[in-house]
Amino acid sequence: MRTVFSAVFLLCATSAFCQFAPSIPNEPAPIQIFGHPSHASRVEMAMPQIVLQDTSYCHAKGERPLSDLALTSRVEISLGEEARRLRKEKDALTAKKSDTVWVN
């Protein structure tokens, strides 16, 4: 049933395209790229503008204590250990089988 439906759909789609195809113009249309007239011209540099809302600027010298950086100690797991862990999980999932077998 599915193959018959697919064949009918393909036939209808092909006939619909054949009816539409002659309406597509055969004449080539050249690509027109419009450029900005002052794209590469030399002009004076503009005055600097401040775009930040808060214009107060604070600068200080000195060292920050290590506790301010909030560094966390991250333990890196090697690729081999991760592969072994994934293999054990996979083996545990595939090892679960039923003890009883039903025969009808």
C-alpha positions in Angstrom: 0.0 0.0 0.0 2.8 2.3 0.9 4.6 1.7 -2.4 1.4 2.4 -4.4 0.9 5.6 -2.5 4.5 6.7 -3.1 4.2 5.9 -6.8 1.0 7.9 -7.2 2.5 10.8 -5.2 5.6 10.8 -7.4 3.5 10.7 -10.6 1.3 13.6 -9.4 4.4 15.7 -8.4 6.1 15.1 -11.7 3.0 16.1 -13.7 2.5 19.2 -11.5 6.1 20.2 -12.2 5.7 19.6 -16.0 2.7 22.0 -16.0 4.7 24.6 -14.1 8.1 24.3 -16.0 7.1 26.1 -19.2 6.2 29.3 -17.2 9.8 29.6 -16.1 11.6 32.2 -18.3 14.5 30.9 -20.3 16.3 34.3 -20.7 19.3 34.8 -18.5 19.2 37.7 -16.0 22.6 39.3 -15.3 23.5 39.8 -11.7 23.6 43.5 -10.8 25.8 44.4 -7.8 25.1 47.8 -6.4 27.9 49.5 -4.5 27.9 52.3 -2.1 29.4 55.4 -3.8 31.6 56.5 -0.9 32.7 53.0 0.1 36.5 53.5 -0.4 36.9 57.2 -0.5 39.3 59.1 1.7 37.6 61.2 4.4 38.8 62.9 7.6 38.6 60.9 10.8 35.6 61.6 12.9 35.7 62.9 16.4 35.8 60.2 19.1 32.5 59.4 20.7 31.9 57.9 24.1 29.4 55.1 23.8 29.5 53.9 27.4 26.7 55.0 29.6 28.8 55.1 32.7 31.7 57.3 31.9 33.5 56.9 35.2 36.8 55.1 34.8 38.7 53.5 37.7 42.3 52.3 37.4 44.4 50.9 40.3 47.7 49.2 40.7 48.5 46.4 43.0 48.1 42.7 43.5 44.8 41.0 44.2 44.7 38.2 46.7 44.1 34.8 45.3 40.9 34.4 47.2 39.3 37.2 45.1 39.8 35.2 41.9 37.5 32.4 43.2 39.5 29.7 41.5 38.1 26.2 41.9 40.3 23.1 41.8 39.1 21.0 38.9 40.1 17.4 38.7 40.9 16.3 35.1 39.7 12.8 34.2 41.9 11.1 31.7 40.4 9.9 28.4 41.2 6.3 29.2 39.4 6.4 32.5 36.4 8.0 30.9 36.4 5.3 28.2 36.5 2.5 30.8 33.6 4.1 32.7 31.5 4.3 29.6 32.3 0.7 28.7 31.3 -0.5 32.1 28.0 1.4 31.8 27.4 -0.2 28.4 28.2 -3.7 29.6 25.9 -3.2 32.6 23.0 -2.2 30.3 23.6 -5.1 27.8 24.1 -7.7 30.6 20.6 -7.4 32.0 18.7 -10.3 30.5 15.6 -12.2 31.6 15.9 -15.4 33.5 12.6 -16.9 32.2 11.9 -17.8 28.6 8.3 -18.0 27.4 7.6 -20.4 24.6 4.1 -20.3 23.1 
